[in-house]
Amino acid sequence: MIRNVLFDWSGTLVNDLPAVWRATNYTFTQSGRPEMSLEQFRAEFSLPFDEFYERVTPGVPLEQLEEWYKHSFADEQKSIEPLPHAREFFDFCKSKKLRTFLLSTIHPDHYREQSARIAFDFDHAYVRVMDKRARIIEILAEQNLRAEETVFIGDMQHDVETAHAGGIHSCAVLTGYNTREQLQLAEPELIVEHLGELKLLLEESALEWPAPVIAHE
């Protein structure tokens, strides 16, 4: 039975893809690189993001890239809103007494700004986690979470890989950065269109984890 839910932030609970894409393109132009189309950005972007920048903007210090990014993102993030079904699913988790956690690479300043408008009452929030795969075991131990009772929900291959690294259940959502084809390469147990679909599955299964075959239908 599922008792603990770890959430990614970007593309899972909030729709920040357009804002991140535009701010990232700003860093490209500042560093003399060409902008990416949204389709190209979704195909190229990966976590940890320092490795992404090292690949696409070699030789430019990460500190400088982050300064440019934060300058642009300060205005861009004002347009960020919760994704459809996100609040409904989170409220469902709370109504079932599930423990909820945030595990995200988001910068603390950006999380502070966004969460002031888009509030989710997590039991604990882990932010600025550059490589979630390297932290997941520590987090499970710190919060005394049993792997078989825990699921990580995210929109990127890195999130699925993090779940695998922790030996916990994995659910990928199609509301964010990676496409179904990209996510399938990471082999999540479950892929859903959105959190509303996951809520229905958990209701129908009485919080027992849905059969992995659903992910491939």
C-alpha positions as CSV (number, residue, x, y, z in Angstrom):
1,M,0.0,0.0,0.0
2,I,1.2,3.5,-0.8
3,R,1.8,5.6,2.3
4,N,4.4,8.1,1.1
5,V,4.5,10.3,-2.1
6,L,7.5,12.2,-3.3
7,F,6.8,14.9,-5.9
8,D,9.0,16.6,-8.4
9,W,8.0,20.3,-8.8
10,S,8.6,21.4,-12.4
11,G,6.3,19.8,-14.9
12,T,4.7,17.6,-12.2
13,L,2.9,20.1,-10.0
14,V,3.5,23.4,-11.9
15,N,3.6,24.3,-15.5
16,D,6.9,26.1,-15.7
17,L,8.2,24.7,-19.0
18,P,7.5,27.8,-21.1
19,A,9.1,30.0,-18.5
20,V,12.2,27.8,-18.1
21,W,12.5,27.5,-21.9
22,R,12.5,31.3,-22.4
23,A,14.9,31.9,-19.5
24,T,17.2,29.2,-20.8
25,N,17.2,30.8,-24.3
26,Y,18.2,34.1,-22.7
27,T,21.3,32.4,-21.2
28,F,22.0,31.0,-24.7
29,T,21.9,34.4,-26.3
30,Q,24.0,35.9,-23.6
31,S,26.6,33.2,-24.1
32,G,26.6,33.6,-27.9
33,R,24.8,30.3,-28.5
34,P,21.7,30.0,-30.7
35,E,18.3,29.7,-29.1
36,M,16.4,26.4,-29.1
37,S,12.9,25.8,-30.3
38,L,10.6,24.4,-27.6
39,E,10.7,21.0,-29.3
40,Q,14.5,21.0,-29.4
41,F,14.7,22.1,-25.8
42,R,12.5,19.2,-24.6
43,A,14.6,16.8,-26.6
44,E,17.9,18.2,-25.3
45,F,17.3,19.3,-21.7
46,S,18.3,16.8,-19.0
47,L,19.2,16.6,-15.4
48,P,21.4,17.3,-13.6
49,F,21.2,20.6,-15.3
50,D,24.9,21.5,-14.7
51,E,25.7,18.6,-17.1
52,F,23.2,19.9,-19.6
53,Y,24.8,23.4,-19.6
54,E,28.3,21.8,-19.8
55,R,27.2,20.0,-22.9
56,V,25.4,22.8,-24.7
57,T,27.4,25.8,-23.5
58,P,30.9,24.4,-22.9
59,G,33.4,26.8,-21.4
60,V,30.9,29.1,-19.8
61,P,31.0,29.1,-16.0
62,L,27.9,27.7,-14.4
63,E,27.9,30.7,-12.0
64,Q,27.6,33.1,-15.0
65,L,24.9,31.0,-16.6
66,E,22.9,31.0,-13.4
67,E,23.2,34.8,-13.1
68,W,21.8,35.3,-16.6
69,Y,19.1,32.7,-16.0
70,K,18.0,34.2,-12.7
71,H,17.8,37.7,-14.3
72,S,15.4,36.5,-17.0
73,F,13.5,34.0,-14.8
74,A,12.6,36.6,-12.2
75,D,9.9,37.9,-14.5
76,E,9.2,34.7,-16.4
77,Q,8.2,32.8,-13.2
78,K,5.4,35.2,-12.6
79,S,3.4,33.3,-15.3
80,I,3.8,29.9,-13.6
81,E,0.6,28.2,-12.5
82,P,-0.3,24.8,-11.0
83,L,-0.9,22.1,-13.5
84,P,-4.5,20.8,-14.0
85,H,-5.3,18.1,-11.4
86,A,-2.3,18.9,-9.3
87,R,-4.2,20.4,-6.3
88,E,-6.9,17.8,-6.6
89,F,-4.3,15.0,-6.4
90,F,-2.4,16.6,-3.6
91,D,-5.6,17.1,-1.6
92,F,-6.4,13.5,-2.2
93,C,-3.1,12.4,-0.8
94,K,-3.7,14.5,2.3
95,S,-7.2,13.2,2.8
96,K,-5.8,9.6,2.8
97,K,-3.1,10.6,5.4
98,L,-0.3,10.0,3.0
99,R,3.0,11.7,3.8
100,T,4.1,14.1,1.1
101,F,7.5,15.3,0.1
102,L,9.1,17.6,-2.5
103,L,12.3,16.5,-4.2
104,S,13.4,19.1,-6.7
105,T,16.4,20.8,-8.3
106,I,14.6,24.1,-8.1
107,H,16.6,27.0,-6.6
108,P,15.5,27.9,-3.1
109,D,14.9,31.5,-4.2
110,H,12.6,30.4,-7.1
111,Y,10.8,27.9,-4.8
112,R,10.2,30.6,-2.2
113,E,8.7,32.9,-4.9
114,Q,6.6,30.3,-6.5
115,S,5.4,28.5,-3.4
116,A,4.2,31.8,-2.0
117,R,1.6,31.8,-4.8
118,I,1.3,28.1,-5.3
119,A,1.2,26.5,-1.9
120,F,1.4,22.8,-1.3
121,D,1.7,21.7,2.3
122,F,4.5,19.2,2.1
123,D,5.7,17.3,5.1
124,H,9.2,18.3,4.0
125,A,10.7,20.0,1.0
126,Y,14.1,19.1,-0.5
127,V,15.1,21.7,-3.0
128,R,18.3,22.5,-4.9
129,V,19.0,18.8,-5.1
130,M,21.3,18.7,-8.2
131,D,21.4,14.9,-8.5
132,K,18.3,13.3,-6.9
133,R,19.7,9.8,-7.6
134,A,22.5,10.5,-5.2
135,R,20.2,11.7,-2.4
136,I,17.3,9.4,-2.5
137,I,18.6,6.7,-0.2
138,E,19.6,9.3,2.4
139,I,16.1,10.9,2.2
140,L,14.4,7.5,2.7
141,A,16.5,6.8,5.7
142,E,16.1,10.3,7.1
143,Q,12.3,10.2,6.8
144,N,12.0,6.5,7.8
145,L,10.2,5.7,4.5
146,R,9.7,2.1,3.5
147,A,10.6,1.6,-0.1
148,E,7.6,-0.6,-0.9
149,E,5.2,2.1,0.5
150,T,6.8,5.0,-1.4
151,V,6.3,6.4,-4.9
152,F,8.2,9.2,-6.7
153,I,6.2,11.1,-9.2
154,G,8.0,13.1,-11.9
155,D,8.1,14.2,-15.5
156,M,11.7,13.4,-16.5
157,Q,13.9,10.4,-17.0
158,H,16.0,11.6,-14.1
159,D,13.0,11.3,-11.7
160,V,12.4,7.7,-12.9
161,E,16.1,6.9,-12.4
162,T,15.9,8.4,-8.9
163,A,13.1,6.0,-8.0
164,H,15.0,3.1,-9.4
165,A,18.1,4.2,-7.4
166,G,16.0,4.2,-4.2
167,G,14.2,1.0,-4.9
168,I,10.8,2.8,-4.7
169,H,7.8,2.9,-7.0
170,S,8.0,5.1,-10.1
171,C,5.3,7.1,-11.8
172,A,6.0,9.3,-14.8
173,V,3.5,12.1,-15.8
174,L,3.2,13.5,-19.3
175,T,2.6,17.1,-18.2
176,G,6.2,18.3,-18.3
177,Y,9.5,18.2,-20.0
178,N,10.0,14.6,-21.3
179,T,7.8,12.9,-23.9
180,R,6.3,9.5,-23.5
181,E,9.0,8.0,-25.7
182,Q,11.8,9.6,-23.6
183,L,10.2,8.4,-20.4
184,Q,9.7,4.9,-21.6
185,L,13.5,4.6,-22.1
186,A,13.8,5.0,-18.3
187,E,11.3,2.2,-17.7
188,P,8.9,3.7,-15.1
189,E,6.4,1.3,-13.5
190,L,3.6,3.6,-14.6
191,I,3.1,6.4,-17.1
192,V,0.0,8.6,-16.8
193,E,-1.3,11.5,-18.8
194,H,-1.8,13.7,-15.7
195,L,-2.2,13.4,-11.9
196,G,-6.0,13.1,-12.3
197,E,-5.4,9.7,-13.9
198,L,-3.2,8.6,-11.1
199,K,-5.7,9.7,-8.5
200,L,-8.4,7.5,-10.2
201,L,-6.0,4.5,-10.3
202,L,-5.1,4.8,-6.6
203,E,-8.8,5.2,-5.7
204,E,-9.7,2.1,-7.7
205,S,-6.8,0.1,-6.1
206,A,-7.5,1.4,-2.6
207,L,-3.9,2.8,-2.6
208,E,-2.4,-0.5,-3.6
209,W,0.2,0.1,-6.3
210,P,-1.3,-0.3,-9.8
211,A,0.0,-3.2,-11.9
212,P,3.1,-2.1,-13.9
213,V,1.5,-3.4,-17.1
214,I,-0.7,-0.3,-17.1
215,A,2.3,1.8,-18.0
216,H,2.7,0.1,-21.3
217,E,-1.0,0.0,-22.5
